[in-house]
Amino acid sequence: MTAILLEERAASDTELIGRARQGDREAFGELVGRHYAFVHRVAWRWAGNRADAEDIAQDVCVRVGKAIHGFKGEGAFTTWLYAMTLNAARDLKRKQVRDGAKAEAFGVHALIAGGALHEGTPEDPAERLWIAVRMLSDKQREAVMLVYGEGMNHAAAADAMGVAEATVSWHVHEAKKRLSEMMLSAGED
């Protein structure tokens, strides 16, 4: 009975979004708190390490605060949030590439995380697979993360990626071929 009363008192995302748009910091905090684990999970799958995932998640929280007024509510809040998370992840990747190029240009190779791909490879086959997924092109990685990591169907993934459903299907198909090649060359079954 108490759980039912608590559920009835809990504000919906729509209600929290409306209050956050009006400057209600408490509502914004509750909205971010409610979805932070989702954002962090997506960021971790994209980046593959805790530090980058936390940076991405924190960046998304800031972006949500700035962009909440632009959320039209036409789709699910989590779809909008997912797109924002992917954009933050791409921005971080671009920054890391720029920073890496600068470091290399100045001969500071020690700042670049190096080492052989197979050094320290985890024993867990699922983790090895996610490492391989992170090596795919951005669009293939996004499609695989949405369909297999988040359990979305191709239509929902297409909505999150802003592409046609057939495009998601093609990216997943190409990713499967590429992952198969990668696993075969690494001696995986």
Backbone as a printed PyTorch tensor [residue, N CA C, xyz], in Angstrom:
tensor([[[  0.8270,  -1.1970,   0.0000],
         [  0.0000,   0.0000,   0.0000],
         [  0.8640,   1.2520,   0.0000]],

        [[  1.9240,   1.2560,   0.8200],
         [  2.8220,   2.4090,   0.8880],
         [  3.5040,   2.6350,  -0.4520]],

        [[  3.9170,   1.5440,  -1.1280],
         [  4.5800,   1.6620,  -2.4250],
         [  3.6590,   2.3050,  -3.4480]],

        [[  2.3750,   1.9660,  -3.4010],
         [  1.4110,   2.5500,  -4.3300],
         [  1.2780,   4.0470,  -4.0780]],

        [[  1.2180,   4.4460,  -2.8190],
         [  1.1130,   5.8650,  -2.4920],
         [  2.3540,   6.6150,  -2.9400]],

        [[  3.5370,   6.0090,  -2.7760],
         [  4.7690,   6.6510,  -3.2100],
         [  4.7920,   6.8020,  -4.7280]],

        [[  4.3190,   5.7850,  -5.4460],
         [  4.2720,   5.8660,  -6.8980],
         [  3.3310,   6.9730,  -7.3470]],

        [[  2.1980,   7.1100,  -6.6750],
         [  1.2440,   8.1450,  -7.0400],
         [  1.8170,   9.5270,  -6.7840]],

        [[  2.6430,   9.6620,  -5.7480],
         [  3.2380,  10.9500,  -5.4200],
         [  4.4250,  11.2760,  -6.3190]],

        [[  5.0640,  10.2600,  -6.8690],
         [  6.2170,  10.4890,  -7.7290],
         [  5.7660,  11.1970,  -9.0080]],

        [[  6.4790,  12.2540,  -9.3250],
         [  6.1300,  13.0280, -10.5190],
         [  6.5570,  12.2710, -11.7710]],

        [[  5.7840,  12.4260, -12.8220],
         [  6.1470,  11.8250, -14.1060],
         [  7.2720,  12.6440, -14.7220]],

        [[  7.9370,  12.0600, -15.7120],
         [  8.9790,  12.8030, -16.4240],
         [  8.4020,  14.0710, -17.0390]],

        [[  7.2170,  13.9610, -17.6080],
         [  6.5830,  15.1130, -18.2500],
         [  6.3700,  16.2380, -17.2460]],

        [[  5.9070,  15.8700, -16.0710],
         [  5.6810,  16.8690, -15.0310],
         [  6.9990,  17.4970, -14.5930]],

        [[  8.0270,  16.6630, -14.4030],
         [  9.3380,  17.1710, -13.9950],
         [  9.9430,  18.0780, -15.0690]],

        [[  9.7820,  17.7020, -16.3270],
         [ 10.3000,  18.5200, -17.4250],
         [  9.6220,  19.8870, -17.4140]],

        [[  8.3150,  19.8870, -17.2580],
         [  7.5720,  21.1470, -17.2100],
         [  8.0440,  22.0350, -16.0740]],

        [[  8.2270,  21.4500, -14.9100],
         [  8.6940,  22.2320, -13.7570],
         [ 10.1380,  22.6930, -13.9500]],

        [[ 10.9760,  21.8360, -14.5320],
         [ 12.3790,  22.2010, -14.7740],
         [ 12.4720,  23.3570, -15.7620]],

        [[ 11.6020,  23.3640, -16.7720],
         [ 11.5710,  24.4630, -17.7470],
         [ 11.2540,  25.7930, -17.0840]],

        [[ 10.5030,  25.7250, -15.9960],
         [ 10.1270,  26.9410, -15.2770],
         [ 11.1700,  27.3330, -14.2360]],

        [[ 12.3030,  26.6040, -14.2180],
         [ 13.3880,  26.9610, -13.3140],
         [ 13.3920,  26.2190, -11.9860]],

        [[ 12.5770,  25.2130, -11.8380],
         [ 12.5210,  24.4330, -10.6010],
         [ 13.7380,  23.5140, -10.5380]],

        [[ 14.7170,  23.9040,  -9.7180],
         [ 15.9690,  23.1400,  -9.6110],
         [ 15.7520,  21.7640,  -8.9940]],

        [[ 14.8320,  21.6720,  -8.0950],
         [ 14.5400,  20.3910,  -7.4510],
         [ 13.9840,  19.3980,  -8.4830]],

        [[ 13.0930,  19.8670,  -9.3180],
         [ 12.5260,  19.0120, -10.3630],
         [ 13.6160,  18.5880, -11.3520]],

        [[ 14.4910,  19.5390, -11.7080],
         [ 15.5910,  19.2200, -12.6150],
         [ 16.5090,  18.1760, -11.9800]],

        [[ 16.8300,  18.3510, -10.7110],
         [ 17.6820,  17.3930, -10.0030],
         [ 17.0570,  16.0090,  -9.9590]],

        [[ 15.7630,  15.9410,  -9.7280],
         [ 15.0750,  14.6510,  -9.6960],
         [ 15.0730,  14.0000, -11.0710]],

        [[ 14.8590,  14.7990, -12.1120],
         [ 14.8540,  14.2930, -13.4850],
         [ 16.2300,  13.7380, -13.8540]],

        [[ 17.2690,  14.4720, -13.5540],
         [ 18.6320,  14.0180, -13.8430],
         [ 18.9540,  12.7770, -13.0130]],

        [[ 18.6020,  12.8000, -11.7420],
         [ 18.8600,  11.6450, -10.8830],
         [ 18.1520,  10.3930, -11.3580]],

        [[ 16.9650,  10.5540, -11.8690],
         [ 16.1650,   9.4330, -12.3500],
         [ 16.8040,   8.7790, -13.5740]],

        [[ 17.4860,   9.5660, -14.3970],
         [ 18.0090,   9.0490, -15.6680],
         [ 19.5310,   8.9660, -15.7170]],

        [[ 20.2090,   9.3070, -14.6270],
         [ 21.6720,   9.3260, -14.6500],
         [ 22.2640,   7.9440, -14.9290]],

        [[ 21.7180,   6.9020, -14.3420],
         [ 22.2520,   5.5520, -14.5560],
         [ 22.1520,   5.1630, -16.0320]],

        [[ 21.0490,   5.5280, -16.6780],
         [ 20.8800,   5.2600, -18.1070],
         [ 21.9660,   5.9790, -18.9110]],

        [[ 22.1650,   7.2620, -18.6420],
         [ 23.1620,   8.0540, -19.3630],
         [ 24.5520,   7.4650, -19.1370]],

        [[ 24.8640,   7.1380, -17.9020],
         [ 26.1890,   6.5940, -17.5920],
         [ 26.4060,   5.2520, -18.2830]],

        [[ 25.3790,   4.4060, -18.3060],
         [ 25.4940,   3.0930, -18.9490],
         [ 25.7670,   3.2470, -20.4500]],

        [[ 25.0550,   4.1420, -21.0960],
         [ 25.2610,   4.3910, -22.5210],
         [ 26.6650,   4.9570, -22.7490]],

        [[ 27.0650,   5.8990, -21.9090],
         [ 28.3910,   6.5090, -22.0340],
         [ 29.4910,   5.4680, -21.8290]],

        [[ 29.3030,   4.5720, -20.8590],
         [ 30.3090,   3.5400, -20.6150],
         [ 30.4110,   2.5900, -21.8050]],

        [[ 29.2840,   2.2200, -22.3510],
         [ 29.3240,   1.3250, -23.5130],
         [ 30.0280,   1.9890, -24.6800]],

        [[ 29.8540,   3.2750, -24.8180],
         [ 30.4960,   3.9990, -25.9020],
         [ 32.0010,   4.1290, -25.6420]],

        [[ 32.3640,   4.5620, -24.4520],
         [ 33.7540,   4.8960, -24.1650],
         [ 34.5840,   3.6980, -23.7070]],

        [[ 33.9800,   2.8140, -22.9410],
         [ 34.6990,   1.6410, -22.4710],
         [ 35.5240,   1.8400, -21.2230]],

        [[ 35.4540,   3.0240, -20.6340],
         [ 36.1540,   3.2080, -19.3610],
         [ 35.3850,   4.1850, -18.4830]],

        [[ 35.5920,   4.0060, -17.1940],
         [ 34.8220,   4.7540, -16.2050],
         [ 35.0520,   6.2640, -16.2810]],

        [[ 36.2980,   6.6790, -16.4220],
         [ 36.6070,   8.1160, -16.4100],
         [ 35.9070,   8.8360, -17.5650]],

        [[ 36.0110,   8.2840, -18.7680],
         [ 35.3570,   8.9180, -19.9140],
         [ 33.8410,   8.8570, -19.7810]],

        [[ 33.3240,   7.7430, -19.2810],
         [ 31.8750,   7.6170, -19.0920],
         [ 31.3720,   8.6700, -18.1160]],

        [[ 32.1140,   8.9030, -17.0480],
         [ 31.7150,   9.9260, -16.0760],
         [ 31.7870,  11.3190, -16.6720]],

        [[ 32.8290,  11.5750, -17.4700],
         [ 32.9350,  12.8780, -18.1330],
         [ 31.7540,  13.1010, -19.0760]],

        [[ 31.4260,  12.0750, -19.8410],
         [ 30.3060,  12.1740, -20.7810],
         [ 29.0010,  12.3980, -20.0170]],

        [[ 28.7770,  11.6170, -18.9680],
         [ 27.5320,  11.7340, -18.1970],
         [ 27.3990,  13.1210, -17.5630]],

        [[ 28.5030,  13.6390, -17.0310],
         [ 28.4570,  14.9760, -16.4380],
         [ 28.1770,  16.0300, -17.5010]],

        [[ 28.8010,  15.8670, -18.6680],
         [ 28.5580,  16.7970, -19.7660],
         [ 27.0890,  16.7660, -20.1800]],

        [[ 26.5060,  15.5690, -20.2200],
         [ 25.0950,  15.4380, -20.5850],
         [ 24.2130,  16.1520, -19.5650]],

        [[ 24.5240,  16.0290, -18.2980],
         [ 23.7300,  16.7120, -17.2650],
         [ 23.7390,  18.2250, -17.4900]],

        [[ 24.8970,  18.7680, -17.8250],
         [ 24.9970,  20.2060, -18.1080],
         [ 24.1980,  20.5480, -19.3590]],

        [[ 24.3400,  19.7190, -20.3920],
         [ 23.6270,  19.9630, -21.6480],
         [ 22.1120,  19.9050, -21.4490]],

        [[ 21.6530,  18.9600, -20.6440],
         [ 20.2160,  18.8530, -20.3860],
         [ 19.7150,  20.1410, -19.7460]],

        [[ 20.4830,  20.6640, -18.7980],
         [ 20.0910,  21.9070, -18.1490],
         [ 19.9490,  23.0640, -19.1190]],

        [[ 20.8450,  23.1130, -20.0950],
         [ 20.8090,  24.1950, -21.0860],
         [ 19.7490,  23.9640, -22.1530]],

        [[ 19.4480,  22.6940, -22.4390],
         [ 18.5840,  22.3730, -23.5770],
         [ 17.1730,  21.9440, -23.1990]],

        [[ 16.8590,  21.8760, -21.9190],
         [ 15.5550,  21.3580, -21.4910],
         [ 14.4120,  22.1690, -22.0980]],

        [[ 14.6560,  23.4460, -22.3430],
         [ 13.6080,  24.2850, -22.9420],
         [ 13.3100,  23.8680, -24.3810]],

        [[ 14.2920,  23.2500, -25.0430],
         [ 14.1170,  22.8360, -26.4270],
         [ 13.4770,  21.4720, -26.5900]],

        [[ 13.3090,  20.7370, -25.4830],
         [ 12.6710,  19.4250, -25.5750],
         [ 11.1930,  19.6300, -25.8420]],

        [[ 10.7460,  19.1520, -27.0040],
         [  9.3640,  19.3840, -27.4200],
         [  8.3960,  18.3290, -26.9020]],

        [[  8.9190,  17.2100, -26.4520],
         [  8.0570,  16.1620, -25.9320],
         [  7.3800,  15.3390, -27.0080]],

        [[  7.8530,  15.4620, -28.2540],
         [  7.2410,  14.7070, -29.3460],
         [  7.6060,  13.2260, -29.2800]],

        [[  8.7740,  12.9220, -28.7560],
         [  9.2170,  11.5380, -28.5830],
         [  9.4740,  11.2910, -27.1140]],

        [[  9.9950,  10.1290, -26.8380],
         [ 10.3110,   9.7980, -25.4470],
         [ 11.4830,  10.6360, -24.9620]],

        [[ 11.4530,  11.0160, -23.7040],
         [ 12.5370,  11.7880, -23.1100],
         [ 13.8450,  11.0000, -23.1960]],

        [[ 13.7600,   9.6810, -22.9900],
         [ 14.9840,   8.8720, -23.0280],
         [ 15.5870,   8.8330, -24.4310]],

        [[ 14.7790,   8.9200, -25.4690],
         [ 15.3070,   8.9730, -26.8340],
         [ 16.0810,  10.2680, -27.0320]],

        [[ 15.5160,  11.3700, -26.5780],
         [ 16.1740,  12.6740, -26.6470],
         [ 17.4630,  12.6390, -25.8320]],

        [[ 17.3940,  12.0460, -24.6590],
         [ 18.5450,  11.9410, -23.7780],
         [ 19.6200,  11.0550, -24.3940]],

        [[ 19.1970,   9.9900, -25.0530],
         [ 20.1520,   9.0930, -25.6980],
         [ 20.9000,   9.8350, -26.7960]],

        [[ 20.1730,  10.5880, -27.6160],
         [ 20.8200,  11.3540, -28.6850],
         [ 21.8050,  12.3640, -28.0990]],

        [[ 21.4270,  12.9960, -27.0120],
         [ 22.3120,  13.9560, -26.3610],
         [ 23.5650,  13.2550, -25.8270]],

        [[ 23.4020,  12.0620, -25.2900],
         [ 24.5340,  11.2990, -24.7690],
         [ 25.4820,  10.9110, -25.8990]],

        [[ 24.9360,  10.4650, -27.0250],
         [ 25.7860,  10.1170, -28.1680],
         [ 26.5340,  11.3410, -28.6730]],

        [[ 25.8750,  12.4860, -28.7140],
         [ 26.5530,  13.7120, -29.1490],
         [ 27.6950,  14.0730, -28.2070]],

        [[ 27.4720,  13.9470, -26.9130],
         [ 28.5290,  14.2310, -25.9370],
         [ 29.6860,  13.2370, -26.0890]],

        [[ 29.3660,  11.9760, -26.3530],
         [ 30.4050,  10.9620, -26.5390],
         [ 31.2230,  11.2680, -27.7950]],

        [[ 30.5460,  11.6440, -28.8670],
         [ 31.2590,  12.0040, -30.1010],
         [ 32.1440,  13.2210, -29.8790]],

        [[ 31.6300,  14.2080, -29.1540],
         [ 32.4230,  15.4060, -28.8660],
         [ 33.6720,  15.0500, -28.0700]],

        [[ 33.5310,  14.1700, -27.0810],
         [ 34.6830,  13.7570, -26.2930],
         [ 35.6930,  13.0230, -27.1690]],

        [[ 35.1980,  12.1580, -28.0410],
         [ 36.0980,  11.4150, -28.9370],
         [ 36.8600,  12.3810, -29.8350]],

        [[ 36.1520,  13.3640, -30.4170],
         [ 36.8240,  14.3500, -31.2720],
         [ 37.8780,  15.1190, -30.4850]],

        [[ 37.5430,  15.4830, -29.2590],
         [ 38.5050,  16.2030, -28.4140],
         [ 39.7270,  15.3380, -28.1380]],

        [[ 39.4950,  14.0680, -27.8540],
         [ 40.6110,  13.1670, -27.5850],
         [ 41.4830,  12.9910, -28.8220]],

        [[ 40.8620,  12.9230, -29.9860],
         [ 41.6340,  12.8070, -31.2320],
         [ 42.4670,  14.0690, -31.4400]],

        [[ 41.8550,  15.2350, -31.2430],
         [ 42.6000,  16.5050, -31.3890],
         [ 43.7480,  16.5610, -30.3970]],

        [[ 43.4510,  16.2190, -29.1310],
         [ 44.4900,  16.2530, -28.1030],
         [ 45.6050,  15.2610, -28.4170]],

        [[ 45.2150,  14.0880, -28.9090],
         [ 46.2150,  13.0810, -29.2730],
         [ 47.0940,  13.5570, -30.4130]],

        [[ 46.4800,  14.2120, -31.3990],
         [ 47.2580,  14.7280, -32.5290],
         [ 48.2240,  15.8130, -32.0700]],

        [[ 47.7690,  16.6700, -31.1730],
         [ 48.6530,  17.7130, -30.6380],
         [ 49.8150,  17.0910, -29.8790]],

        [[ 49.5120,  16.1030, -29.0360],
         [ 50.5670,  15.4610, -28.2460],
         [ 51.5770,  14.7770, -29.1600]],

        [[ 51.0770,  14.1140, -30.1810],
         [ 51.9680,  13.4290, -31.1180],
         [ 52.8120,  14.4390, -31.8770]],

        [[ 52.1990,  15.5420, -32.2710],
         [ 52.9240,  16.5750, -33.0060],
         [ 54.0720,  17.1450, -32.1810]],

        [[ 53.9110,  17.1980, -30.9010],
         [ 54.9520,  17.7150, -30.0300],
         [ 55.8570,  16.6160, -29.4770]],

        [[ 55.6280,  15.3870, -29.9190],
         [ 56.4960,  14.2950, -29.5040],
         [ 56.2520,  13.8070, -28.0940]],

        [[ 55.0820,  14.0480, -27.5460],
         [ 54.7940,  13.6210, -26.1770],
         [ 54.0190,  12.3150, -26.2480]],

        [[ 54.6800,  11.2700, -26.7100],
         [ 54.0140,   9.9920, -26.9160],
         [ 53.5850,   9.3310, -25.6060]],

        [[ 54.2070,   9.7180, -24.5280],
         [ 53.8490,   9.1240, -23.2430],
         [ 52.4350,   9.5050, -22.8140]],

        [[ 51.9160,  10.5990, -23.3630],
         [ 50.5650,  11.0220, -22.9920],
         [ 49.4910,  10.2360, -23.7170]],

        [[ 49.8970,   9.5240, -24.7400],
         [ 48.9270,   8.7680, -25.5210],
         [ 48.8290,   7.3700, -24.9380]],

        [[ 47.6230,   6.9300, -24.6340],
         [ 47.4290,   5.5780, -24.1110],
         [ 47.7760,   4.6020, -25.2190]],

        [[ 48.8290,   3.8550, -25.0380],
         [ 49.2980,   2.9600, -26.0840],
         [ 49.2150,   1.5200, -25.6500]],

        [[ 50.0000,   0.7080, -26.2930],
         [ 50.0490,  -0.7120, -25.9620],
         [ 49.3270,  -1.5220, -26.9940]],

        [[ 49.6500,  -2.7820, -27.0330],
         [ 49.0220,  -3.6900, -27.9860],
         [ 47.5600,  -3.8900, -27.6390]],

        [[ 46.7710,  -4.1320, -28.6480],
         [ 45.3380,  -4.3420, -28.4540],
         [ 45.0700,  -5.5210, -27.5300]],

        [[ 45.8830,  -6.5530, -27.6180],
         [ 45.6030,  -7.7740, -26.8780],
         [ 46.2020,  -7.7860, -25.4820]],

        [[ 47.0270,  -6.7970, -25.1350],
         [ 47.5640,  -6.7410, -23.7770],
         [ 46.4340,  -6.4540, -22.8010]],

        [[ 46.3690,  -7.2220, -21.7610],
         [ 45.3670,  -6.9880, -20.7320],
         [ 43.9450,  -7.2240, -21.2030]],

        [[ 43.7650,  -7.9970, -22.2480],
         [ 42.4220,  -8.2910, -22.7440],
         [ 41.6650,  -9.0790, -21.6840]],

        [[ 40.4710,  -8.6610, -21.3410],
         [ 39.7180,  -9.3450, -20.2910],
         [ 39.3660, -10.7840, -20.6760]],

        [[ 39.1550, -11.5870, -19.6790],
         [ 38.7810, -12.9860, -19.8830],
         [ 37.3250, -13.1180, -20.3290]],

        [[ 36.4790, -12.2160, -19.9030],
         [ 35.0510, -12.2860, -20.2040],
         [ 34.8090, -12.0600, -21.7020]],

        [[ 34.2420, -13.0580, -22.4010],
         [ 33.9980, -12.8930, -23.8410],
         [ 33.0940, -11.7120, -24.1730]],

        [[ 32.1320, -11.4270, -23.3060],
         [ 31.2380, -10.2890, -23.5620],
         [ 32.0230,  -8.9820, -23.5380]],

        [[ 32.9380,  -8.8540, -22.5930],
         [ 33.7480,  -7.6340, -22.5110],
         [ 34.6800,  -7.5330, -23.7150]],

        [[ 35.2320,  -8.6570, -24.1620],
         [ 36.0730,  -8.6390, -25.3690],
         [ 35.2450,  -8.1970, -26.5780]],

        [[ 34.0020,  -8.6350, -26.6260],
         [ 33.1340,  -8.2380, -27.7210],
         [ 32.8710,  -6.7290, -27.6830]],

        [[ 32.6070,  -6.1700, -26.4820],
         [ 32.3550,  -4.7260, -26.3800],
         [ 33.6130,  -3.9350, -26.7430]],

        [[ 34.7760,  -4.4810, -26.4330],
         [ 36.0200,  -3.8190, -26.8480],
         [ 36.0650,  -3.7650, -28.3710]],

        [[ 35.7120,  -4.8740, -29.0180],
         [ 35.6820,  -4.9120, -30.4820],
         [ 34.6190,  -3.9570, -31.0230]],

        [[ 33.4690,  -3.8660, -30.3760],
         [ 32.4100,  -2.9560, -30.8180],
         [ 32.9210,  -1.5190, -30.8030]],

        [[ 33.7260,  -1.1780, -29.8160],
         [ 34.2620,   0.1870, -29.7180],
         [ 35.2180,   0.5150, -30.8580]],

        [[ 35.6710,  -0.5050, -31.5770],
         [ 36.5900,  -0.2970, -32.6970],
         [ 35.8460,  -0.1110, -34.0210]],

        [[ 34.5390,  -0.2860, -34.0160],
         [ 33.7390,  -0.1040, -35.2210],
         [ 33.6190,   1.3770, -35.5640]],

        [[ 33.1270,   1.6540, -36.7630],
         [ 32.8500,   3.0440, -37.1250],
         [ 31.7700,   3.5820, -36.1780]],

        [[ 31.6840,   4.8870, -36.0750],
         [ 30.7300,   5.4950, -35.1460],
         [ 29.2990,   5.0210, -35.3740]],

        [[ 28.8410,   5.0450, -36.6030],
         [ 27.4490,   4.6800, -36.8910],
         [ 27.1890,   3.2060, -36.6020]],

        [[ 28.1380,   2.3360, -36.9580],
         [ 27.9740,   0.9130, -36.6650],
         [ 27.9440,   0.7050, -35.1530]],

        [[ 28.8410,   1.3720, -34.4430],
         [ 28.8910,   1.2560, -32.9820],
         [ 27.5780,   1.7160, -32.3640]],

        [[ 27.0520,   2.8430, -32.8280],
         [ 25.7920,   3.3570, -32.2950],
         [ 24.6600,   2.3580, -32.5220]],

        [[ 24.5830,   1.8250, -33.7380],
         [ 23.5140,   0.8790, -34.0560],
         [ 23.6070,  -0.3600, -33.1800]],

        [[ 24.7990,  -0.8940, -33.0110],
         [ 24.9860,  -2.0920, -32.1760],
         [ 24.6560,  -1.7800, -30.7220]],

        [[ 25.1040,  -0.6300, -30.2400],
         [ 24.8210,  -0.2690, -28.8470],
         [ 23.3280,  -0.1400, -28.5930]],

        [[ 22.6250,   0.4790, -29.5150],
         [ 21.1920,   0.6670, -29.3300],
         [ 20.4290,  -0.6470, -29.4190]],

        [[ 20.7400,  -1.4500, -30.4340],
         [ 19.9790,  -2.6740, -30.6700],
         [ 20.3450,  -3.7600, -29.6660]],

        [[ 21.6280,  -3.9850, -29.4510],
         [ 22.0400,  -5.0760, -28.5700],
         [ 22.3350,  -4.6160, -27.1440]],

        [[ 22.8900,  -3.4300, -26.9940],
         [ 23.2010,  -2.9360, -25.6560],
         [ 21.9920,  -2.4340, -24.9040]],

        [[ 21.1090,  -1.7310, -25.6200],
         [ 19.9300,  -1.1400, -24.9880],
         [ 18.6550,  -1.9180, -25.2720]],

        [[ 18.7300,  -2.9120, -26.1710],
         [ 17.5730,  -3.7450, -26.4610],
         [ 16.4950,  -3.0580, -27.2840]],

        [[ 16.8660,  -2.0130, -28.0120],
         [ 15.8840,  -1.3170, -28.8460],
         [ 15.6490,  -2.1020, -30.1310]],

        [[ 14.4440,  -1.9630, -30.6960],
         [ 14.2190,  -2.5220, -32.0170],
         [ 14.8070,  -1.5470, -33.0340]],

        [[ 14.8660,  -1.9540, -34.2960],
         [ 15.5150,  -1.1270, -35.3080],
         [ 14.7910,   0.2070, -35.5060]],

        [[ 13.4810,   0.2200, -35.3580],
         [ 12.7180,   1.4680, -35.5130],
         [ 13.0690,   2.4670, -34.4130]],

        [[ 13.1260,   1.9950, -33.1830],
         [ 13.4690,   2.8850, -32.0670],
         [ 14.9150,   3.3640, -32.1880]],

        [[ 15.8050,   2.4670, -32.6060],
         [ 17.2040,   2.8520, -32.7960],
         [ 17.3180,   3.8990, -33.8980]],

        [[ 16.5500,   3.7290, -34.9600],
         [ 16.5580,   4.7010, -36.0550],
         [ 16.1020,   6.0680, -35.5640]],

        [[ 15.0880,   6.0830, -34.7110],
         [ 14.5940,   7.3360, -34.1410],
         [ 15.6810,   8.0080, -33.3070]],

        [[ 16.3690,   7.2220, -32.4900],
         [ 17.4280,   7.7750, -31.6340],
         [ 18.6050,   8.2860, -32.4530]],

        [[ 18.9140,   7.6030, -33.5390],
         [ 20.0560,   7.9900, -34.3710],
         [ 19.6940,   9.0580, -35.4010]],

        [[ 18.4020,   9.2560, -35.6250],
         [ 17.9670,  10.2350, -36.6130],
         [ 18.1890,   9.7660, -38.0430]],

        [[ 18.0320,   8.4490, -38.2510],
         [ 18.2100,   7.8720, -39.5850],
         [ 17.0180,   6.9710, -39.9030]],

        [[ 16.9960,   6.4310, -41.1060],
         [ 15.9360,   5.5040, -41.5040],
         [ 16.1730,   4.1410, -40.8570]],

        [[ 15.0890,   3.4130, -40.6550],
         [ 15.1800,   2.0830, -40.0560],
         [ 16.0750,   1.1650, -40.8900]],

        [[ 15.9820,   1.2600, -42.2010],
         [ 16.8160,   0.4350, -43.0800],
         [ 18.3020,   0.7460, -42.8850]],

        [[ 18.6140,   1.9880, -42.5640],
         [ 20.0050,   2.3720, -42.3270],
         [ 20.5330,   1.6830, -41.0740]],

        [[ 19.7140,   1.6150, -40.0370],
         [ 20.1130,   0.9160, -38.8180],
         [ 20.3520,  -0.5530, -39.1330]],

        [[ 19.4440,  -1.1640, -39.8830],
         [ 19.5960,  -2.5720, -40.2470],
         [ 20.8970,  -2.7990, -41.0110]],

        [[ 21.2050,  -1.8990, -41.9220],
         [ 22.4410,  -2.0200, -42.6950],
         [ 23.6640,  -1.8920, -41.7900]],

        [[ 23.6550,  -0.9010, -40.8800],
         [ 24.7890,  -0.7150, -39.9590],
         [ 24.9760,  -1.9460, -39.0750]],

        [[ 23.8900,  -2.5250, -38.5860],
         [ 23.9820,  -3.7270, -37.7510],
         [ 24.5510,  -4.8800, -38.5670]],

        [[ 24.0740,  -5.0370, -39.7850],
         [ 24.5630,  -6.1070, -40.6610],
         [ 26.0680,  -5.9510, -40.9140]],

        [[ 26.4830,  -4.7530, -41.2580],
         [ 27.9020,  -4.4930, -41.5230],
         [ 28.7390,  -4.6800, -40.2550]],

        [[ 28.2030,  -4.2740, -39.1230],
         [ 28.9160,  -4.4370, -37.8540],
         [ 29.1140,  -5.9170, -37.5440]],

        [[ 28.0860,  -6.7230, -37.7890],
         [ 28.2100,  -8.1700, -37.5410],
         [ 29.3120,  -8.7630, -38.4060]],

        [[ 29.3670,  -8.3710, -39.6820],
         [ 30.4150,  -8.8720, -40.5680],
         [ 31.7920,  -8.4570, -40.0570]],

        [[ 31.9220,  -7.1980, -39.6890],
         [ 33.2150,  -6.6660, -39.2170],
         [ 33.6270,  -7.3300, -37.9040]],

        [[ 32.6820,  -7.4880, -36.9900],
         [ 32.9880,  -8.1260, -35.7070],
         [ 33.3940,  -9.5810, -35.9090]],

        [[ 32.7320, -10.2590, -36.8210],
         [ 33.0900, -11.6350, -37.1240],
         [ 34.5190, -11.7280, -37.6340]],

        [[ 34.8930, -10.8360, -38.5540],
         [ 36.2550, -10.7850, -39.0590],
         [ 37.2560, -10.5110, -37.9440]],

        [[ 36.9210,  -9.5540, -37.0730],
         [ 37.8190,  -9.1810, -35.9780],
         [ 38.0190, -10.3470, -35.0170]],

        [[ 36.9330, -11.0400, -34.6850],
         [ 37.0270, -12.1520, -33.7490],
         [ 37.8040, -13.3170, -34.3660]],

        [[ 37.5930, -13.5730, -35.6530],
         [ 38.3390, -14.6460, -36.3210],
         [ 39.8360, -14.3370, -36.3420]],

        [[ 40.1760, -13.0960, -36.6460],
         [ 41.6000, -12.7370, -36.7030],
         [ 42.2380, -12.7320, -35.3210]],

        [[ 41.4300, -12.5510, -34.2770],
         [ 41.9520, -12.5840, -32.9070],
         [ 41.9100, -13.9970, -32.3250]],

        [[ 41.4340, -14.9770, -33.1220],
         [ 41.3810, -16.3510, -32.6390],
         [ 40.1700, -16.6520, -31.7920]],

        [[ 39.1380, -15.7920, -31.8390],
         [ 37.9100, -16.0220, -31.0710],
         [ 36.9670, -16.8760, -31.8920]],

        [[ 36.0470, -17.5430, -31.2540],
         [ 35.0330, -18.3100, -31.9570],
         [ 33.7340, -17.5660, -32.0120]]])
